[in-house]
């Protein structure tokens, strides 16, 4: 579905006497204005429209809108209009937020030109472009370090626009900014220094997800009931004509009757501020469950609508079954205003999270006539309290921003008292849920990356058509990098740990080199990376490490690695490739407790008791091997 703001760029050309206006992409402003307000290019931008100011400050207290800069200002506006209408790669129109990012790079270039005495883009020669690139590469971040190569690449991208479209501009570059090189090479970008989106470490992600699921399962009904009691009590008190403080007093008295079993223990809702906090925690828990168990981007998640859960019949080996699907839209790489319709497979916990969102947003949807699940009132906070739940509240309304959602998840994590990482509190971003979901799924079964990519909406039609053998190569490279980094960390641990169990643990303890001196950490990391580069990639799982060698493989692995079908704790326990360390002690200790509890069940069949005894002995054997390795290492 194409909206009017795209028709001027995508529709058939009109007769010359009715040529499209050059400010077709603006709303509420014109080409000559000093402030440009962009017409929204997606549903998301309707909530948070974007604008830019051309009167930014230059050297000697001058402004870019001063008369002396008029020719350069006109050329700069032409560049942004061209960027809005054409992507460098697809030639499709770009979203307004993308154009604003290019504006910031353009502003940096213009300020540098002003300081260097250039007043036209065409005056920039090869030497000047090299100086500009060097100036960008030397810029400092807030943390004190220099900017990343990817930042340099973004600025170079602007120069490529000025060169490739020079014939369509009044003033463009006359020299190629990257002759004989790609943008990445010229920016100094290397695979080794690529900064990837972080995933949430397992030690933090597991209690975060579990806490979110527990809050939704045990507290959602109580919190929703408390919200209704608050709204009806406030409405009844206001109808009697009492003052606001008296209304609040009656509402708090009603709320104190409700006690809910939170993940941190039973909690009585003692005040309106408590109710507002619990409602915010409920929203954060919904985001965590959907993001970490399904993996949509934040733009896709925040655009979900009421009724987005649908059942799909699927024919499987055991007959026809039903899958719950989340129906939404993907905006990344899609020029259309409404994006591309997409479906994600949803586990039951996610279905419950969306049902909670539907109940939370019901009053707001009824008041506004909109069906957004994340619709909230502006002005939330302790001072604002729970005013948005008053009967007849008129708004204003908005959908939270990415930064607002990330701050909400941070507050939820602090409330859960999650463990720290490296002695510091872990900071969350909205993309971590997606990255953690991909990492968890792909590292455990790398045989279905194409299906995973389809689930994530990772590929558009053109990329799908160029794929080979049903594999998403970009995603595969990302997973390979994660596997290698995971192997390096595992080798570092095994090379430094005083305790290693399993049939391969004793062999590693006997053969590993001894590291001493002040550079022990650096030497350990270098040696671990050397082992991985030599092909000794590890299989890493919850119960141990696999130093994979085909000739010793109990799971019947091949050149590709361990066999995922037969790889399980009992098989690994009797394999000559298997190593356990102190990291895996909690898993095997838990197996001991579980199987001891099973053996105390009087009604278990004989075959089940036999299996439980075998599993119990395996777990005890792993723990004994860990303890004996520590004794053997003592001087």
Steps between C-alpha positions, in 0.01 A plus 500: 500500500659829386424829674492844337847604614653220293285548190703794376814287501358168386206581270526546124635844403244768435512743208778755526260786568395316820845399628509380863580761761854470630379518862263204452654321800436785749199561723419836658804666341629599158828477312607853599429461873786488749334208680393192304229275638495166322179327404487166686621211286362226724242449770779523757594854394144622548562473876841668491529729194848619410631838399833672431626857538708664229601795718771307684802687632827530305834665583523867599142487639351477151196291403461277197190697399705822467489648143866424431425123518189512278648297205641233731172488695306439178740219401473345846120498476523335158725229645252417778208496256695261276586275797132496597403385150782252427685238700857441382437128459131439430419843346176491700382792717651510848326565827502845659705383799772373266513839328537674836806285576653610170420861594721471808788370282435780251509757782837365612636528145372857458652610831835349398478671159430834668809466719715397201370781276298293249164636380408246231500119501666503158801683651588191708790316336651162590736653758214689668288184519788313665536780756127484572515123545794540738313765698204265541720205598670714770173614660456404864204325654359589841695208643827653376586254220488570128189427296447155350576429131127457437452870591764596245321283244170684557668835426665354190158380385390864480803577279402212271155658457664832409714327236262244349213750460717800403315542171168540682632761744591863446819431693653152543838338548726488196731226637419147611525488883604133500679414173580131468379423853179411669350725764583248773863471396546877477345546845745250651227250571617145575307195613716483812409853614132480417289589801202267509171551673540351849292211625397465862728250684323180599561566872293818465257405222368184672389668827373801303275285280394281791417805711293647215310175447435464875377859529256453211381161621455583869443875522335620178143426613553669839661808344224531239238461774676767707499734202126453452433553872707819490320633191149424629573632853644825364203541264247437779675746733515769231127459430439584866684828442786447749847642443779311323695418819186349656442297184856370523453416869196283424679335208805412713277351769343276236838404354644389839260204497695345209813291559670340202771225496782670306831326410648690797234375741147611597440872454212713622409790272535771762474811285416637156874522431528125571223433248671716235829320561343155471321596177831620352665175610220309330564684172874430529434132571281477188779654290760260643290189437418596140847628410699213653267212407397613150770743385324784314673835456384775735329682211304184420416430864374850582276501192304188608122540498213350692397162357849428363498137624364257242489120492651320202442131423824316424532144370768321703624142547235433765217658303355847480594738781437867569771764534444839654633774272562870563394704196671837459709708262869523414631847415874433463594516131138557395411829327126468551320711760343193660807278469473133405259262673687233693421214738705372794449166676399577860548275806228491763679745733501757219132443427429569867717816490300636206170420674627703799591787265153488350346526847738781600436707188121443487402832667742697281383327181138567590575866572697566180340261253848363418605136535868537601603270785772735630292817515589700813442850633774762493637615835552170679708501819455511876356852483257397228398189694215301345305792348488335158258240643243760611162454338470753217871588489564676168873450449720605323592151385813354346684174430823476704833564331780241487697688765192515723448124471869432573478716813189308606679165461794641701261592782344154486844336518593718799173405670579130444852555646664311212864391535772734379734436208869560569415680823276753321127528450400381153337763278229384261421611148186419303696288249645265762186288514518431125874431512466268802214311331704449181807390694307253718315344206783490247777379730288201599386404151690653209329269250198728459644848453280564197185431705636720780570781253145471366361517852700815571414666169873528436474489120295680241402350163814607313732350761299178511532462122879524524535246783676167449401159631238638738753683716497858622869582466492827691334331796728198463810721519361666810440166668844371396657805662303431820610135498867597461483762775323251725776247433772753583335578836459130576867427420609790721302350785636149448859624474474683831258287704656290781218245470400311187297183493376267229701251294683777310550720807800309633666510157466880478633548855805288415583661166410867537789748538560689824444876478683732739590866527322832477371430146325178595153618387629624164701182442203283593272677255759486221559126556125431511447686172790310345332169591173614343676628187671159474156335476445396864153653521305382802146380536362702791186401690347530844655177631859529364741552210566273205860502369373336185703225330316276256684181598386529864149635441236310698220701334608383149603849390659577165728763348234766570521435876298313767176336394211708644264201486702277737677772699357493853649483854514121531671461161749776582578354844649186343677683212877549484444852364307623804622753758324652799618792711383686807257692276304178447494380862153654564354299210636165624417580865143569392493165317607326821218667695240425234586132467529449876148644529379261227646198680301597809173475306339167603271465197761523222527201260813285510627622162471865608684424825779335299537805275497733803779296668710518182452875470580545868825307466597703188447827687692382806781379275530846339515667841760250624717560195492874567598451865776249419652730238535772764679258735734384223602860428601580858880531550 
